[in-house]
């Protein structure tokens, strides 16, 4: 089973920026719509951003629109999430997966935003 590997997150102050990356092994990556998800303590996992396999279509949940940018590099099986204007409510464990959750969930990466 393929398991995405997310890069290390971190601790940032409110208003700060952070870039997350994820590598997915195998040939399926380049033909799948991919997404970033996050799960805050006590809450369900939510989809934050999606990018189509062609990169032509992107979706963002309302709470991150204008602050987060999703991108991908199909040649290197890499998915990225550039986060700026971070808020304490963005604190969560972030995961990448296909939009349809085809892969096993990875370890995720902790992002903590201090107020």
Backbone as XML, in Angstrom:
<?xml version="1.0"?>
<chain id="A" units="angstrom">
  <residue number="1" name="UNK">
    <atom name="N" x="0.834" y="-1.191" z="0.000"/>
    <atom name="CA" x="0.000" y="0.000" z="0.000"/>
    <atom name="C" x="0.872" y="1.246" z="0.000"/>
  </residue>
  <residue number="2" name="UNK">
    <atom name="N" x="0.516" y="2.200" z="-0.847"/>
    <atom name="CA" x="1.280" y="3.432" z="-0.931"/>
    <atom name="C" x="0.881" y="4.355" z="0.206"/>
  </residue>
  <residue number="3" name="UNK">
    <atom name="N" x="1.879" y="4.925" z="0.835"/>
    <atom name="CA" x="1.638" y="5.841" z="1.941"/>
    <atom name="C" x="2.389" y="7.133" z="1.673"/>
  </residue>
  <residue number="4" name="UNK">
    <atom name="N" x="1.680" y="8.250" z="1.516"/>
    <atom name="CA" x="2.359" y="9.530" z="1.300"/>
    <atom name="C" x="3.272" y="9.874" z="2.474"/>
  </residue>
  <residue number="5" name="UNK">
    <atom name="N" x="4.320" y="10.610" z="2.169"/>
    <atom name="CA" x="5.252" y="11.054" z="3.206"/>
    <atom name="C" x="5.270" y="12.571" z="3.218"/>
  </residue>
  <residue number="6" name="UNK">
    <atom name="N" x="4.753" y="13.143" z="4.297"/>
    <atom name="CA" x="4.694" y="14.587" z="4.424"/>
    <atom name="C" x="5.981" y="15.125" z="5.043"/>
  </residue>
  <residue number="7" name="UNK">
    <atom name="N" x="6.338" y="16.325" z="4.625"/>
    <atom name="CA" x="7.521" y="16.968" z="5.194"/>
    <atom name="C" x="7.224" y="17.443" z="6.601"/>
  </residue>
  <residue number="8" name="UNK">
    <atom name="N" x="8.293" y="17.826" z="7.293"/>
    <atom name="CA" x="8.132" y="18.323" z="8.654"/>
    <atom name="C" x="7.394" y="19.655" z="8.654"/>
  </residue>
  <residue number="9" name="UNK">
    <atom name="N" x="6.451" y="19.798" z="9.583"/>
    <atom name="CA" x="5.728" y="21.051" z="9.726"/>
    <atom name="C" x="6.513" y="22.004" z="10.599"/>
  </residue>
  <residue number="10" name="UNK">
    <atom name="N" x="5.852" y="22.603" z="11.572"/>
    <atom name="CA" x="6.591" y="23.465" z="12.468"/>
    <atom name="C" x="5.704" y="24.356" z="13.299"/>
  </residue>
  <residue number="11" name="UNK">
    <atom name="N" x="6.386" y="25.176" z="14.077"/>
    <atom name="CA" x="5.721" y="26.152" z="14.940"/>
    <atom name="C" x="5.979" y="27.540" z="14.358"/>
  </residue>
  <residue number="12" name="UNK">
    <atom name="N" x="4.916" y="28.269" z="14.090"/>
    <atom name="CA" x="5.048" y="29.611" z="13.543"/>
    <atom name="C" x="4.147" y="30.556" z="14.315"/>
  </residue>
  <residue number="13" name="UNK">
    <atom name="N" x="4.467" y="31.829" z="14.226"/>
    <atom name="CA" x="3.629" y="32.831" z="14.873"/>
    <atom name="C" x="2.483" y="33.229" z="13.957"/>
  </residue>
  <residue number="14" name="UNK">
    <atom name="N" x="1.456" y="33.771" z="14.554"/>
    <atom name="CA" x="0.328" y="34.272" z="13.766"/>
    <atom name="C" x="0.839" y="35.228" z="12.696"/>
  </residue>
  <residue number="15" name="UNK">
    <atom name="N" x="0.327" y="35.029" z="11.483"/>
    <atom name="CA" x="0.747" y="35.850" z="10.363"/>
    <atom name="C" x="1.922" y="35.288" z="9.600"/>
  </residue>
  <residue number="16" name="UNK">
    <atom name="N" x="2.530" y="34.242" z="10.124"/>
    <atom name="CA" x="3.701" y="33.649" z="9.495"/>
    <atom name="C" x="3.354" y="32.768" z="8.314"/>
  </residue>
  <residue number="17" name="UNK">
    <atom name="N" x="4.407" y="32.221" z="7.719"/>
    <atom name="CA" x="4.245" y="31.373" z="6.537"/>
    <atom name="C" x="4.966" y="30.053" z="6.727"/>
  </residue>
  <residue number="18" name="UNK">
    <atom name="N" x="4.499" y="29.054" z="5.998"/>
    <atom name="CA" x="5.098" y="27.728" z="6.052"/>
    <atom name="C" x="4.768" y="27.017" z="4.754"/>
  </residue>
  <residue number="19" name="UNK">
    <atom name="N" x="5.710" y="26.236" z="4.257"/>
    <atom name="CA" x="5.474" y="25.427" z="3.055"/>
    <atom name="C" x="5.539" y="23.955" z="3.442"/>
  </residue>
  <residue number="20" name="UNK">
    <atom name="N" x="4.497" y="23.233" z="3.112"/>
    <atom name="CA" x="4.472" y="21.784" z="3.317"/>
    <atom name="C" x="4.685" y="21.087" z="1.986"/>
  </residue>
  <residue number="21" name="UNK">
    <atom name="N" x="5.334" y="19.940" z="2.048"/>
    <atom name="CA" x="5.479" y="19.131" z="0.845"/>
    <atom name="C" x="5.148" y="17.679" z="1.168"/>
  </residue>
  <residue number="22" name="UNK">
    <atom name="N" x="4.862" y="16.942" z="0.135"/>
    <atom name="CA" x="4.473" y="15.545" z="0.290"/>
    <atom name="C" x="4.972" y="14.787" z="-0.932"/>
  </residue>
  <residue number="23" name="UNK">
    <atom name="N" x="5.522" y="13.621" z="-0.699"/>
    <atom name="CA" x="5.980" y="12.764" z="-1.785"/>
    <atom name="C" x="5.148" y="11.485" z="-1.787"/>
  </residue>
  <residue number="24" name="UNK">
    <atom name="N" x="4.684" y="11.104" z="-2.962"/>
    <atom name="CA" x="3.893" y="9.880" z="-3.095"/>
    <atom name="C" x="4.576" y="8.981" z="-4.109"/>
  </residue>
  <residue number="25" name="UNK">
    <atom name="N" x="5.003" y="7.824" z="-3.692"/>
    <atom name="CA" x="5.707" y="6.924" z="-4.604"/>
    <atom name="C" x="4.727" y="6.259" z="-5.564"/>
  </residue>
  <residue number="26" name="UNK">
    <atom name="N" x="5.252" y="5.830" z="-6.698"/>
    <atom name="CA" x="4.423" y="5.106" z="-7.644"/>
    <atom name="C" x="3.919" y="5.967" z="-8.795"/>
  </residue>
  <residue number="27" name="UNK">
    <atom name="N" x="3.403" y="5.302" z="-9.806"/>
    <atom name="CA" x="3.005" y="5.998" z="-11.030"/>
    <atom name="C" x="1.600" y="6.579" z="-10.969"/>
  </residue>
  <residue number="28" name="UNK">
    <atom name="N" x="0.827" y="6.236" z="-9.943"/>
    <atom name="CA" x="-0.559" y="6.710" z="-9.881"/>
    <atom name="C" x="-0.665" y="8.198" z="-9.620"/>
  </residue>
  <residue number="29" name="UNK">
    <atom name="N" x="0.328" y="8.752" z="-8.944"/>
    <atom name="CA" x="0.248" y="10.142" z="-8.493"/>
    <atom name="C" x="-0.114" y="11.097" z="-9.627"/>
  </residue>
  <residue number="30" name="UNK">
    <atom name="N" x="0.566" y="10.988" z="-10.752"/>
    <atom name="CA" x="0.421" y="11.986" z="-11.810"/>
    <atom name="C" x="-0.948" y="11.963" z="-12.484"/>
  </residue>
  <residue number="31" name="UNK">
    <atom name="N" x="-1.737" y="10.919" z="-12.247"/>
    <atom name="CA" x="-3.047" y="10.833" z="-12.877"/>
    <atom name="C" x="-4.187" y="11.014" z="-11.880"/>
  </residue>
  <residue number="32" name="UNK">
    <atom name="N" x="-3.853" y="11.380" z="-10.661"/>
    <atom name="CA" x="-4.879" y="11.539" z="-9.626"/>
    <atom name="C" x="-5.021" y="12.996" z="-9.185"/>
  </residue>
  <residue number="33" name="UNK">
    <atom name="N" x="-6.249" y="13.400" z="-8.928"/>
    <atom name="CA" x="-6.467" y="14.675" z="-8.252"/>
    <atom name="C" x="-5.989" y="14.496" z="-6.811"/>
  </residue>
  <residue number="34" name="UNK">
    <atom name="N" x="-5.228" y="15.465" z="-6.322"/>
    <atom name="CA" x="-4.627" y="15.335" z="-5.001"/>
    <atom name="C" x="-5.153" y="16.412" z="-4.066"/>
  </residue>
  <residue number="35" name="UNK">
    <atom name="N" x="-4.995" y="16.178" z="-2.777"/>
    <atom name="CA" x="-5.543" y="17.114" z="-1.798"/>
    <atom name="C" x="-4.714" y="17.154" z="-0.527"/>
  </residue>
  <residue number="36" name="UNK">
    <atom name="N" x="-4.842" y="18.250" z="0.156"/>
    <atom name="CA" x="-4.332" y="18.383" z="1.519"/>
    <atom name="C" x="-5.536" y="18.353" z="2.461"/>
  </residue>
  <residue number="37" name="UNK">
    <atom name="N" x="-5.367" y="17.629" z="3.553"/>
    <atom name="CA" x="-6.366" y="17.539" z="4.591"/>
    <atom name="C" x="-5.728" y="17.993" z="5.898"/>
  </residue>
  <residue number="38" name="UNK">
    <atom name="N" x="-6.562" y="18.298" z="6.878"/>
    <atom name="CA" x="-6.023" y="18.592" z="8.200"/>
    <atom name="C" x="-7.004" y="18.134" z="9.267"/>
  </residue>
  <residue number="39" name="UNK">
    <atom name="N" x="-6.445" y="17.848" z="10.435"/>
    <atom name="CA" x="-7.275" y="17.428" z="11.554"/>
    <atom name="C" x="-6.791" y="18.112" z="12.817"/>
  </residue>
  <residue number="40" name="UNK">
    <atom name="N" x="-7.664" y="18.920" z="13.381"/>
    <atom name="CA" x="-7.369" y="19.597" z="14.640"/>
    <atom name="C" x="-7.859" y="18.734" z="15.796"/>
  </residue>
  <residue number="41" name="UNK">
    <atom name="N" x="-7.308" y="18.919" z="16.973"/>
    <atom name="CA" x="-7.716" y="18.105" z="18.125"/>
    <atom name="C" x="-9.225" y="18.177" z="18.356"/>
  </residue>
  <residue number="42" name="UNK">
    <atom name="N" x="-9.836" y="17.016" z="18.483"/>
    <atom name="CA" x="-11.261" y="16.951" z="18.772"/>
    <atom name="C" x="-12.165" y="17.176" z="17.591"/>
  </residue>
  <residue number="43" name="UNK">
    <atom name="N" x="-11.581" y="17.399" z="16.419"/>
    <atom name="CA" x="-12.387" y="17.654" z="15.234"/>
    <atom name="C" x="-12.151" y="16.576" z="14.182"/>
  </residue>
  <residue number="44" name="UNK">
    <atom name="N" x="-13.065" y="16.499" z="13.231"/>
    <atom name="CA" x="-12.903" y="15.536" z="12.151"/>
    <atom name="C" x="-11.894" y="16.059" z="11.126"/>
  </residue>
  <residue number="45" name="UNK">
    <atom name="N" x="-11.324" y="15.130" z="10.395"/>
    <atom name="CA" x="-10.405" y="15.509" z="9.333"/>
    <atom name="C" x="-11.171" y="16.260" z="8.252"/>
  </residue>
  <residue number="46" name="UNK">
    <atom name="N" x="-10.626" y="17.369" z="7.790"/>
    <atom name="CA" x="-11.289" y="18.147" z="6.760"/>
    <atom name="C" x="-10.354" y="18.347" z="5.571"/>
  </residue>
  <residue number="47" name="UNK">
    <atom name="N" x="-10.973" y="18.456" z="4.399"/>
    <atom name="CA" x="-10.196" y="18.738" z="3.190"/>
    <atom name="C" x="-9.933" y="20.235" z="3.120"/>
  </residue>
  <residue number="48" name="UNK">
    <atom name="N" x="-8.694" y="20.598" z="2.904"/>
    <atom name="CA" x="-8.288" y="21.998" z="2.890"/>
    <atom name="C" x="-8.155" y="22.520" z="1.467"/>
  </residue>
  <residue number="49" name="UNK">
    <atom name="N" x="-7.532" y="21.739" z="0.617"/>
    <atom name="CA" x="-7.285" y="22.189" z="-0.755"/>
    <atom name="C" x="-7.152" y="20.977" z="-1.670"/>
  </residue>
  <residue number="50" name="UNK">
    <atom name="N" x="-7.561" y="21.157" z="-2.919"/>
    <atom name="CA" x="-7.486" y="20.106" z="-3.922"/>
    <atom name="C" x="-6.895" y="20.670" z="-5.201"/>
  </residue>
  <residue number="51" name="UNK">
    <atom name="N" x="-6.143" y="19.845" z="-5.910"/>
    <atom name="CA" x="-5.622" y="20.238" z="-7.215"/>
    <atom name="C" x="-5.819" y="19.077" z="-8.178"/>
  </residue>
  <residue number="52" name="UNK">
    <atom name="N" x="-6.316" y="19.382" z="-9.344"/>
    <atom name="CA" x="-6.545" y="18.331" z="-10.329"/>
    <atom name="C" x="-5.211" y="17.827" z="-10.869"/>
  </residue>
  <residue number="53" name="UNK">
    <atom name="N" x="-5.246" y="16.654" z="-11.496"/>
    <atom name="CA" x="-4.002" y="16.074" z="-11.998"/>
    <atom name="C" x="-3.401" y="16.917" z="-13.107"/>
  </residue>
  <residue number="54" name="UNK">
    <atom name="N" x="-4.234" y="17.693" z="-13.805"/>
    <atom name="CA" x="-3.731" y="18.573" z="-14.853"/>
    <atom name="C" x="-3.253" y="19.915" z="-14.313"/>
  </residue>
  <residue number="55" name="UNK">
    <atom name="N" x="-3.539" y="20.172" z="-13.042"/>
    <atom name="CA" x="-3.281" y="21.439" z="-12.331"/>
    <atom name="C" x="-4.226" y="22.554" z="-12.767"/>
  </residue>
  <residue number="56" name="UNK">
    <atom name="N" x="-5.174" y="22.261" z="-13.668"/>
    <atom name="CA" x="-6.060" y="23.330" z="-14.130"/>
    <atom name="C" x="-7.129" y="23.701" z="-13.109"/>
  </residue>
  <residue number="57" name="UNK">
    <atom name="N" x="-7.487" y="22.785" z="-12.226"/>
    <atom name="CA" x="-8.562" y="23.041" z="-11.276"/>
    <atom name="C" x="-8.007" y="22.986" z="-9.868"/>
  </residue>
  <residue number="58" name="UNK">
    <atom name="N" x="-8.335" y="23.995" z="-9.102"/>
    <atom name="CA" x="-7.950" y="24.046" z="-7.694"/>
    <atom name="C" x="-9.174" y="24.400" z="-6.855"/>
  </residue>
  <residue number="59" name="UNK">
    <atom name="N" x="-9.244" y="23.819" z="-5.686"/>
    <atom name="CA" x="-10.328" y="24.085" z="-4.744"/>
    <atom name="C" x="-9.714" y="24.396" z="-3.396"/>
  </residue>
  <residue number="60" name="UNK">
    <atom name="N" x="-10.325" y="25.365" z="-2.690"/>
    <atom name="CA" x="-9.893" y="25.694" z="-1.332"/>
    <atom name="C" x="-11.120" y="25.807" z="-0.443"/>
  </residue>
  <residue number="61" name="UNK">
    <atom name="N" x="-11.017" y="25.295" z="0.757"/>
    <atom name="CA" x="-12.089" y="25.501" z="1.704"/>
    <atom name="C" x="-12.112" y="26.989" z="2.066"/>
  </residue>
  <residue number="62" name="UNK">
    <atom name="N" x="-13.269" y="27.495" z="2.407"/>
    <atom name="CA" x="-13.430" y="28.947" z="2.602"/>
    <atom name="C" x="-12.438" y="29.532" z="3.599"/>
  </residue>
  <residue number="63" name="UNK">
    <atom name="N" x="-12.145" y="28.794" z="4.641"/>
    <atom name="CA" x="-11.319" y="29.346" z="5.713"/>
    <atom name="C" x="-9.869" y="29.605" z="5.298"/>
  </residue>
  <residue number="64" name="UNK">
    <atom name="N" x="-9.431" y="29.039" z="4.172"/>
    <atom name="CA" x="-8.034" y="29.235" z="3.762"/>
    <atom name="C" x="-7.899" y="29.970" z="2.436"/>
  </residue>
  <residue number="65" name="UNK">
    <atom name="N" x="-9.001" y="30.294" z="1.818"/>
    <atom name="CA" x="-8.947" y="30.987" z="0.524"/>
    <atom name="C" x="-8.173" y="32.296" z="0.644"/>
  </residue>
  <residue number="66" name="UNK">
    <atom name="N" x="-7.293" y="32.522" z="-0.323"/>
    <atom name="CA" x="-6.498" y="33.744" z="-0.318"/>
    <atom name="C" x="-5.252" y="33.656" z="0.542"/>
  </residue>
  <residue number="67" name="UNK">
    <atom name="N" x="-5.125" y="32.593" z="1.318"/>
    <atom name="CA" x="-3.958" y="32.429" z="2.201"/>
    <atom name="C" x="-3.114" y="31.206" z="1.845"/>
  </residue>
  <residue number="68" name="UNK">
    <atom name="N" x="-3.754" y="30.156" z="1.373"/>
    <atom name="CA" x="-3.058" y="28.905" z="1.041"/>
    <atom name="C" x="-3.039" y="28.719" z="-0.467"/>
  </residue>
  <residue number="69" name="UNK">
    <atom name="N" x="-1.959" y="28.121" z="-0.946"/>
    <atom name="CA" x="-1.844" y="27.786" z="-2.365"/>
    <atom name="C" x="-1.358" y="26.356" z="-2.509"/>
  </residue>
  <residue number="70" name="UNK">
    <atom name="N" x="-2.128" y="25.558" z="-3.249"/>
    <atom name="CA" x="-1.741" y="24.178" z="-3.501"/>
    <atom name="C" x="-1.089" y="24.092" z="-4.872"/>
  </residue>
  <residue number="71" name="UNK">
    <atom name="N" x="-0.055" y="23.272" z="-4.969"/>
    <atom name="CA" x="0.613" y="23.065" z="-6.258"/>
    <atom name="C" x="1.180" y="21.648" z="-6.293"/>
  </residue>
  <residue number="72" name="UNK">
    <atom name="N" x="1.632" y="21.243" z="-7.465"/>
    <atom name="CA" x="2.161" y="19.891" z="-7.599"/>
    <atom name="C" x="3.240" y="19.848" z="-8.668"/>
  </residue>
  <residue number="73" name="UNK">
    <atom name="N" x="4.080" y="18.847" z="-8.571"/>
    <atom name="CA" x="5.140" y="18.584" z="-9.550"/>
    <atom name="C" x="5.008" y="17.112" z="-9.914"/>
  </residue>
  <residue number="74" name="UNK">
    <atom name="N" x="4.332" y="16.839" z="-11.014"/>
    <atom name="CA" x="4.075" y="15.451" z="-11.393"/>
    <atom name="C" x="5.351" y="14.691" z="-11.747"/>
  </residue>
  <residue number="75" name="UNK">
    <atom name="N" x="6.344" y="15.394" z="-12.243"/>
    <atom name="CA" x="7.594" y="14.724" z="-12.615"/>
    <atom name="C" x="8.300" y="14.136" z="-11.400"/>
  </residue>
  <residue number="76" name="UNK">
    <atom name="N" x="8.062" y="14.752" z="-10.238"/>
    <atom name="CA" x="8.719" y="14.295" z="-9.016"/>
    <atom name="C" x="7.760" y="13.760" z="-7.968"/>
  </residue>
  <residue number="77" name="UNK">
    <atom name="N" x="6.527" y="13.491" z="-8.382"/>
    <atom name="CA" x="5.514" y="12.946" z="-7.465"/>
    <atom name="C" x="5.389" y="13.774" z="-6.186"/>
  </residue>
  <residue number="78" name="UNK">
    <atom name="N" x="5.416" y="15.079" z="-6.335"/>
    <atom name="CA" x="5.400" y="15.951" z="-5.172"/>
    <atom name="C" x="4.168" y="16.844" z="-5.149"/>
  </residue>
  <residue number="79" name="UNK">
    <atom name="N" x="3.636" y="17.034" z="-3.960"/>
    <atom name="CA" x="2.498" y="17.909" z="-3.717"/>
    <atom name="C" x="2.935" y="18.955" z="-2.695"/>
  </residue>
  <residue number="80" name="UNK">
    <atom name="N" x="2.499" y="20.191" z="-2.893"/>
    <atom name="CA" x="2.921" y="21.271" z="-2.012"/>
    <atom name="C" x="1.719" y="22.040" z="-1.469"/>
  </residue>
  <residue number="81" name="UNK">
    <atom name="N" x="1.916" y="22.660" z="-0.319"/>
    <atom name="CA" x="0.922" y="23.571" z="0.232"/>
    <atom name="C" x="1.676" y="24.761" z="0.818"/>
  </residue>
  <residue number="82" name="UNK">
    <atom name="N" x="1.575" y="25.888" z="0.145"/>
    <atom name="CA" x="2.168" y="27.119" z="0.647"/>
    <atom name="C" x="1.136" y="27.810" z="1.515"/>
  </residue>
  <residue number="83" name="UNK">
    <atom name="N" x="1.474" y="28.022" z="2.771"/>
    <atom name="CA" x="0.541" y="28.628" z="3.713"/>
    <atom name="C" x="1.094" y="29.970" z="4.172"/>
  </residue>
  <residue number="84" name="UNK">
    <atom name="N" x="0.283" y="30.987" z="4.097"/>
    <atom name="CA" x="0.688" y="32.305" z="4.574"/>
    <atom name="C" x="-0.452" y="32.900" z="5.380"/>
  </residue>
  <residue number="85" name="UNK">
    <atom name="N" x="-0.173" y="33.989" z="6.075"/>
    <atom name="CA" x="-1.193" y="34.596" z="6.916"/>
    <atom name="C" x="-1.761" y="33.603" z="7.915"/>
  </residue>
  <residue number="86" name="UNK">
    <atom name="N" x="-0.892" y="32.755" z="8.470"/>
    <atom name="CA" x="-1.373" y="31.677" z="9.345"/>
    <atom name="C" x="-2.046" y="32.213" z="10.597"/>
  </residue>
  <residue number="87" name="UNK">
    <atom name="N" x="-3.081" y="31.500" z="11.020"/>
    <atom name="CA" x="-3.872" y="31.847" z="12.191"/>
    <atom name="C" x="-3.835" y="30.696" z="13.189"/>
  </residue>
  <residue number="88" name="UNK">
    <atom name="N" x="-4.083" y="30.964" z="14.457"/>
    <atom name="CA" x="-4.106" y="29.875" z="15.441"/>
    <atom name="C" x="-5.078" y="28.754" z="15.065"/>
  </residue>
  <residue number="89" name="UNK">
    <atom name="N" x="-6.174" y="29.105" z="14.408"/>
    <atom name="CA" x="-7.142" y="28.076" z="14.008"/>
    <atom name="C" x="-6.640" y="27.182" z="12.883"/>
  </residue>
  <residue number="90" name="UNK">
    <atom name="N" x="-5.490" y="27.498" z="12.300"/>
    <atom name="CA" x="-4.876" y="26.609" z="11.311"/>
    <atom name="C" x="-4.068" y="25.499" z="11.977"/>
  </residue>
  <residue number="91" name="UNK">
    <atom name="N" x="-3.926" y="25.567" z="13.281"/>
    <atom name="CA" x="-3.189" y="24.541" z="14.022"/>
    <atom name="C" x="-3.867" y="23.186" z="13.848"/>
  </residue>
  <residue number="92" name="UNK">
    <atom name="N" x="-3.108" y="22.221" z="13.347"/>
    <atom name="CA" x="-3.666" y="20.899" z="13.067"/>
    <atom name="C" x="-2.548" y="19.989" z="12.577"/>
  </residue>
  <residue number="93" name="UNK">
    <atom name="N" x="-2.867" y="18.722" z="12.432"/>
    <atom name="CA" x="-1.991" y="17.795" z="11.723"/>
    <atom name="C" x="-2.441" y="17.790" z="10.272"/>
  </residue>
  <residue number="94" name="UNK">
    <atom name="N" x="-1.511" y="18.012" z="9.374"/>
    <atom name="CA" x="-1.809" y="18.104" z="7.955"/>
    <atom name="C" x="-1.387" y="16.820" z="7.241"/>
  </residue>
  <residue number="95" name="UNK">
    <atom name="N" x="-2.247" y="16.362" z="6.335"/>
    <atom name="CA" x="-2.022" y="15.135" z="5.583"/>
    <atom name="C" x="-2.226" y="15.389" z="4.096"/>
  </residue>
  <residue number="96" name="UNK">
    <atom name="N" x="-1.531" y="14.636" z="3.280"/>
    <atom name="CA" x="-1.853" y="14.670" z="1.857"/>
    <atom name="C" x="-2.386" y="13.294" z="1.451"/>
  </residue>
  <residue number="97" name="UNK">
    <atom name="N" x="-3.216" y="13.296" z="0.448"/>
    <atom name="CA" x="-3.792" y="12.075" z="-0.084"/>
    <atom name="C" x="-4.448" y="12.427" z="-1.407"/>
  </residue>
  <residue number="98" name="UNK">
    <atom name="N" x="-4.890" y="11.448" z="-2.142"/>
    <atom name="CA" x="-5.670" y="11.763" z="-3.319"/>
    <atom name="C" x="-7.009" y="12.340" z="-2.868"/>
  </residue>
  <residue number="99" name="UNK">
    <atom name="N" x="-7.684" y="13.022" z="-3.756"/>
    <atom name="CA" x="-8.980" y="13.604" z="-3.382"/>
    <atom name="C" x="-9.939" y="12.522" z="-2.905"/>
  </residue>
  <residue number="100" name="UNK">
    <atom name="N" x="-9.838" y="11.353" z="-3.500"/>
    <atom name="CA" x="-10.715" y="10.235" z="-3.131"/>
    <atom name="C" x="-10.098" y="9.334" z="-2.064"/>
  </residue>
  <residue number="101" name="UNK">
    <atom name="N" x="-9.004" y="9.791" z="-1.470"/>
    <atom name="CA" x="-8.379" y="9.051" z="-0.360"/>
    <atom name="C" x="-7.952" y="7.640" z="-0.773"/>
  </residue>
  <residue number="102" name="UNK">
    <atom name="N" x="-7.331" y="7.535" z="-1.945"/>
    <atom name="CA" x="-6.927" y="6.234" z="-2.465"/>
    <atom name="C" x="-5.760" y="5.617" z="-1.709"/>
  </residue>
  <residue number="103" name="UNK">
    <atom name="N" x="-4.946" y="6.467" z="-1.094"/>
    <atom name="CA" x="-3.741" y="5.968" z="-0.436"/>
    <atom name="C" x="-3.975" y="5.766" z="1.050"/>
  </residue>
  <residue number="104" name="UNK">
    <atom name="N" x="-3.106" y="4.985" z="1.663"/>
    <atom name="CA" x="-3.120" y="4.898" z="3.122"/>
    <atom name="C" x="-2.730" y="6.257" z="3.687"/>
  </residue>
  <residue number="105" name="UNK">
    <atom name="N" x="-3.304" y="6.583" z="4.827"/>
    <atom name="CA" x="-2.928" y="7.842" z="5.446"/>
    <atom name="C" x="-1.495" y="7.756" z="5.970"/>
  </residue>
  <residue number="106" name="UNK">
    <atom name="N" x="-0.714" y="8.821" z="5.717"/>
    <atom name="CA" x="0.634" y="8.881" z="6.256"/>
    <atom name="C" x="0.609" y="9.363" z="7.688"/>
  </residue>
  <residue number="107" name="UNK">
    <atom name="N" x="1.806" y="9.674" z="8.182"/>
    <atom name="CA" x="1.924" y="10.129" z="9.573"/>
    <atom name="C" x="1.352" y="11.521" z="9.766"/>
  </residue>
  <residue number="108" name="UNK">
    <atom name="N" x="1.321" y="12.273" z="8.683"/>
    <atom name="CA" x="0.899" y="13.654" z="8.816"/>
    <atom name="C" x="2.024" y="14.508" z="9.381"/>
  </residue>
  <residue number="109" name="UNK">
    <atom name="N" x="1.797" y="15.800" z="9.385"/>
    <atom name="CA" x="2.795" y="16.708" z="9.924"/>
    <atom name="C" x="2.109" y="17.782" z="10.760"/>
  </residue>
  <residue number="110" name="UNK">
    <atom name="N" x="2.662" y="18.045" z="11.920"/>
    <atom name="CA" x="2.049" y="18.987" z="12.854"/>
    <atom name="C" x="2.395" y="20.420" z="12.477"/>
  </residue>
  <residue number="111" name="UNK">
    <atom name="N" x="1.368" y="21.230" z="12.361"/>
    <atom name="CA" x="1.546" y="22.673" z="12.177"/>
    <atom name="C" x="0.902" y="23.357" z="13.372"/>
  </residue>
  <residue number="112" name="UNK">
    <atom name="N" x="1.681" y="24.158" z="14.071"/>
    <atom name="CA" x="1.179" y="24.862" z="15.237"/>
    <atom name="C" x="1.395" y="26.354" z="15.038"/>
  </residue>
  <residue number="113" name="UNK">
    <atom name="N" x="0.323" y="27.112" z="15.182"/>
    <atom name="CA" x="0.384" y="28.563" z="15.018"/>
    <atom name="C" x="0.133" y="29.205" z="16.369"/>
  </residue>
  <residue number="114" name="UNK">
    <atom name="N" x="1.110" y="29.925" z="16.856"/>
    <atom name="CA" x="0.980" y="30.552" z="18.168"/>
    <atom name="C" x="0.380" y="31.945" z="18.024"/>
  </residue>
  <residue number="115" name="UNK">
    <atom name="N" x="-0.395" y="32.320" z="19.042"/>
    <atom name="CA" x="-1.062" y="33.633" z="18.998"/>
    <atom name="C" x="-0.198" y="34.707" z="19.626"/>
  </residue>
</chain>
